[in-house]
Amino acid sequence: MQRSQLTMVEWPLARKRATGTGTGIGLAVGALSGAVLGAVSGDDCSGGEWLCFSQEQLALVGAVALGAIGASVGGTIGYFSHVTVWEKANDAGSSLTIRPRVGLGTLGLAGSFRF
């Protein structure tokens, strides 16, 4: 492949854990699932029980409970998953830079090559 055919060059900059992303996805999926399950289960107040929950309360409890479980599971999966962060290469072309280097009692040249 010739250089003129390249449209973009990237190189890996760093690898990081996906803990935050996994936690967020797990929280969203768990909370949504818990809210739906709590809402479709209906009212729990069918008889003369001393403890009963409305449909809205069950949806809230389901969202909180399954959201916490989902966030924990998602965060754990994200912790063990790695994401590579890519950086776009500078497209200014090749260059060679040479400059003087002066130190205490020394004199020299320093150079860098960029491609």
ChimeraX commands (.cxc) that place a marker at each C-alpha (Angstrom):
marker #1 position 0.00,0.00,0.00 radius 0.5
marker #1 position 1.35,3.40,-0.89 radius 0.5
marker #1 position 1.34,6.28,1.53 radius 0.5
marker #1 position -0.88,8.32,-0.79 radius 0.5
marker #1 position -3.61,5.67,-0.40 radius 0.5
marker #1 position -3.77,6.02,3.38 radius 0.5
marker #1 position -6.68,8.03,4.69 radius 0.5
marker #1 position -5.87,7.86,8.40 radius 0.5
marker #1 position -3.25,6.32,10.67 radius 0.5
marker #1 position -3.92,5.53,14.34 radius 0.5
marker #1 position -1.88,3.88,17.04 radius 0.5
marker #1 position -2.84,2.58,20.45 radius 0.5
marker #1 position -2.38,5.22,23.12 radius 0.5
marker #1 position -3.48,3.33,26.23 radius 0.5
marker #1 position -5.53,0.43,27.54 radius 0.5
marker #1 position -8.08,1.11,30.23 radius 0.5
marker #1 position -10.67,-0.85,32.13 radius 0.5
marker #1 position -14.34,-0.49,31.20 radius 0.5
marker #1 position -15.61,-0.50,34.80 radius 0.5
marker #1 position -17.65,2.70,34.50 radius 0.5
marker #1 position -19.26,1.69,31.22 radius 0.5
marker #1 position -20.12,-1.76,32.54 radius 0.5
marker #1 position -21.59,-0.31,35.73 radius 0.5
marker #1 position -23.72,2.15,33.77 radius 0.5
marker #1 position -25.03,-0.45,31.36 radius 0.5
marker #1 position -25.74,-2.92,34.19 radius 0.5
marker #1 position -27.54,-0.24,36.20 radius 0.5
marker #1 position -29.70,0.79,33.25 radius 0.5
marker #1 position -30.63,-2.77,32.27 radius 0.5
marker #1 position -31.26,-3.84,35.86 radius 0.5
marker #1 position -33.32,-0.79,36.79 radius 0.5
marker #1 position -35.43,-1.00,33.64 radius 0.5
marker #1 position -36.00,-4.74,34.12 radius 0.5
marker #1 position -36.89,-4.29,37.77 radius 0.5
marker #1 position -39.32,-1.47,37.03 radius 0.5
marker #1 position -41.05,-3.47,34.31 radius 0.5
marker #1 position -41.28,-6.61,36.45 radius 0.5
marker #1 position -42.59,-4.62,39.41 radius 0.5
marker #1 position -45.14,-2.79,37.27 radius 0.5
marker #1 position -46.53,-5.90,35.57 radius 0.5
marker #1 position -46.84,-7.78,38.84 radius 0.5
marker #1 position -49.72,-5.52,39.85 radius 0.5
marker #1 position -50.92,-4.51,43.28 radius 0.5
marker #1 position -50.04,-6.71,46.20 radius 0.5
marker #1 position -53.02,-5.55,48.28 radius 0.5
marker #1 position -55.55,-8.30,47.56 radius 0.5
marker #1 position -56.70,-9.05,51.07 radius 0.5
marker #1 position -56.44,-7.70,54.55 radius 0.5
marker #1 position -52.66,-8.06,54.86 radius 0.5
marker #1 position -50.93,-5.67,57.17 radius 0.5
marker #1 position -48.14,-5.19,54.60 radius 0.5
marker #1 position -49.03,-4.52,51.00 radius 0.5
marker #1 position -47.44,-2.62,48.13 radius 0.5
marker #1 position -48.98,-0.71,45.26 radius 0.5
marker #1 position -47.96,-1.28,41.66 radius 0.5
marker #1 position -45.86,1.92,41.68 radius 0.5
marker #1 position -44.08,0.90,44.88 radius 0.5
marker #1 position -43.27,-2.55,43.48 radius 0.5
marker #1 position -41.90,-0.94,40.33 radius 0.5
marker #1 position -39.68,1.35,42.42 radius 0.5
marker #1 position -38.43,-1.46,44.66 radius 0.5
marker #1 position -37.77,-3.66,41.62 radius 0.5
marker #1 position -35.87,-0.87,39.86 radius 0.5
marker #1 position -33.69,-0.17,42.91 radius 0.5
marker #1 position -33.02,-3.84,43.72 radius 0.5
marker #1 position -32.31,-5.08,40.20 radius 0.5
marker #1 position -30.50,-1.83,39.37 radius 0.5
marker #1 position -28.06,-2.43,42.22 radius 0.5
marker #1 position -27.54,-6.04,41.19 radius 0.5
marker #1 position -27.10,-5.04,37.54 radius 0.5
marker #1 position -24.60,-2.31,38.44 radius 0.5
marker #1 position -22.57,-4.79,40.50 radius 0.5
marker #1 position -22.53,-7.44,37.78 radius 0.5
marker #1 position -21.85,-4.89,35.03 radius 0.5
marker #1 position -19.05,-3.25,37.00 radius 0.5
marker #1 position -17.42,-6.61,37.64 radius 0.5
marker #1 position -17.58,-7.55,33.97 radius 0.5
marker #1 position -16.29,-4.11,33.00 radius 0.5
marker #1 position -13.41,-4.39,35.44 radius 0.5
marker #1 position -12.12,-7.46,33.65 radius 0.5
marker #1 position -12.76,-6.00,30.17 radius 0.5
marker #1 position -10.18,-3.71,28.61 radius 0.5
marker #1 position -10.70,-0.99,26.04 radius 0.5
marker #1 position -7.90,0.30,23.83 radius 0.5
marker #1 position -7.80,4.08,23.40 radius 0.5
marker #1 position -6.57,5.03,19.92 radius 0.5
marker #1 position -4.90,8.27,18.91 radius 0.5
marker #1 position -4.90,9.68,15.41 radius 0.5
marker #1 position -1.41,10.07,14.00 radius 0.5
marker #1 position -0.25,13.54,13.04 radius 0.5
marker #1 position -0.80,13.92,9.30 radius 0.5
marker #1 position 1.65,16.78,8.81 radius 0.5
marker #1 position 4.04,14.45,6.96 radius 0.5
marker #1 position 7.55,13.35,7.76 radius 0.5
marker #1 position 9.97,15.76,9.35 radius 0.5
marker #1 position 13.45,15.74,10.81 radius 0.5
marker #1 position 14.32,18.24,13.54 radius 0.5
marker #1 position 17.85,18.86,14.77 radius 0.5
marker #1 position 18.56,21.46,17.45 radius 0.5
marker #1 position 21.51,22.33,19.62 radius 0.5
marker #1 position 21.61,20.93,23.12 radius 0.5
marker #1 position 23.51,22.97,25.67 radius 0.5
marker #1 position 24.07,21.75,29.18 radius 0.5
marker #1 position 26.38,22.53,32.07 radius 0.5
marker #1 position 29.80,21.98,30.54 radius 0.5
marker #1 position 28.41,20.09,27.50 radius 0.5
marker #1 position 27.43,20.95,23.97 radius 0.5
marker #1 position 25.70,18.64,21.55 radius 0.5
marker #1 position 22.86,18.04,19.11 radius 0.5
marker #1 position 19.41,16.61,19.72 radius 0.5
marker #1 position 17.18,15.35,16.95 radius 0.5
marker #1 position 13.80,13.86,16.35 radius 0.5
marker #1 position 12.21,12.18,13.38 radius 0.5
marker #1 position 8.44,12.27,12.89 radius 0.5
marker #1 position 6.58,10.22,10.33 radius 0.5
marker link #1:1,2 radius 0.2
marker link #1:2,3 radius 0.2
marker link #1:3,4 radius 0.2
marker link #1:4,5 radius 0.2
marker link #1:5,6 radius 0.2
marker link #1:6,7 radius 0.2
marker link #1:7,8 radius 0.2
marker link #1:8,9 radius 0.2
marker link #1:9,10 radius 0.2
marker link #1:10,11 radius 0.2
marker link #1:11,12 radius 0.2
marker link #1:12,13 radius 0.2
marker link #1:13,14 radius 0.2
marker link #1:14,15 radius 0.2
marker link #1:15,16 radius 0.2
marker link #1:16,17 radius 0.2
marker link #1:17,18 radius 0.2
marker link #1:18,19 radius 0.2
marker link #1:19,20 radius 0.2
marker link #1:20,21 radius 0.2
marker link #1:21,22 radius 0.2
marker link #1:22,23 radius 0.2
marker link #1:23,24 radius 0.2
marker link #1:24,25 radius 0.2
marker link #1:25,26 radius 0.2
marker link #1:26,27 radius 0.2
marker link #1:27,28 radius 0.2
marker link #1:28,29 radius 0.2
marker link #1:29,30 radius 0.2
marker link #1:30,31 radius 0.2
marker link #1:31,32 radius 0.2
marker link #1:32,33 radius 0.2
marker link #1:33,34 radius 0.2
marker link #1:34,35 radius 0.2
marker link #1:35,36 radius 0.2
marker link #1:36,37 radius 0.2
marker link #1:37,38 radius 0.2
marker link #1:38,39 radius 0.2
marker link #1:39,40 radius 0.2
marker link #1:40,41 radius 0.2
marker link #1:41,42 radius 0.2
marker link #1:42,43 radius 0.2
marker link #1:43,44 radius 0.2
marker link #1:44,45 radius 0.2
marker link #1:45,46 radius 0.2
marker link #1:46,47 radius 0.2
marker link #1:47,48 radius 0.2
marker link #1:48,49 radius 0.2
marker link #1:49,50 radius 0.2
marker link #1:50,51 radius 0.2
marker link #1:51,52 radius 0.2
marker link #1:52,53 radius 0.2
marker link #1:53,54 radius 0.2
marker link #1:54,55 radius 0.2
marker link #1:55,56 radius 0.2
marker link #1:56,57 radius 0.2
marker link #1:57,58 radius 0.2
marker link #1:58,59 radius 0.2
marker link #1:59,60 radius 0.2
marker link #1:60,61 radius 0.2
marker link #1:61,62 radius 0.2
marker link #1:62,63 radius 0.2
marker link #1:63,64 radius 0.2
marker link #1:64,65 radius 0.2
marker link #1:65,66 radius 0.2
marker link #1:66,67 radius 0.2
marker link #1:67,68 radius 0.2
marker link #1:68,69 radius 0.2
marker link #1:69,70 radius 0.2
marker link #1:70,71 radius 0.2
marker link #1:71,72 radius 0.2
marker link #1:72,73 radius 0.2
marker link #1:73,74 radius 0.2
marker link #1:74,75 radius 0.2
marker link #1:75,76 radius 0.2
marker link #1:76,77 radius 0.2
marker link #1:77,78 radius 0.2
marker link #1:78,79 radius 0.2
marker link #1:79,80 radius 0.2
marker link #1:80,81 radius 0.2
marker link #1:81,82 radius 0.2
marker link #1:82,83 radius 0.2
marker link #1:83,84 radius 0.2
marker link #1:84,85 radius 0.2
marker link #1:85,86 radius 0.2
marker link #1:86,87 radius 0.2
marker link #1:87,88 radius 0.2
marker link #1:88,89 radius 0.2
marker link #1:89,90 radius 0.2
marker link #1:90,91 radius 0.2
marker link #1:91,92 radius 0.2
marker link #1:92,93 radius 0.2
marker link #1:93,94 radius 0.2
marker link #1:94,95 radius 0.2
marker link #1:95,96 radius 0.2
marker link #1:96,97 radius 0.2
marker link #1:97,98 radius 0.2
marker link #1:98,99 radius 0.2
marker link #1:99,100 radius 0.2
marker link #1:100,101 radius 0.2
marker link #1:101,102 radius 0.2
marker link #1:102,103 radius 0.2
marker link #1:103,104 radius 0.2
marker link #1:104,105 radius 0.2
marker link #1:105,106 radius 0.2
marker link #1:106,107 radius 0.2
marker link #1:107,108 radius 0.2
marker link #1:108,109 radius 0.2
marker link #1:109,110 radius 0.2
marker link #1:110,111 radius 0.2
marker link #1:111,112 radius 0.2
marker link #1:112,113 radius 0.2
marker link #1:113,114 radius 0.2
marker link #1:114,115 radius 0.2
view
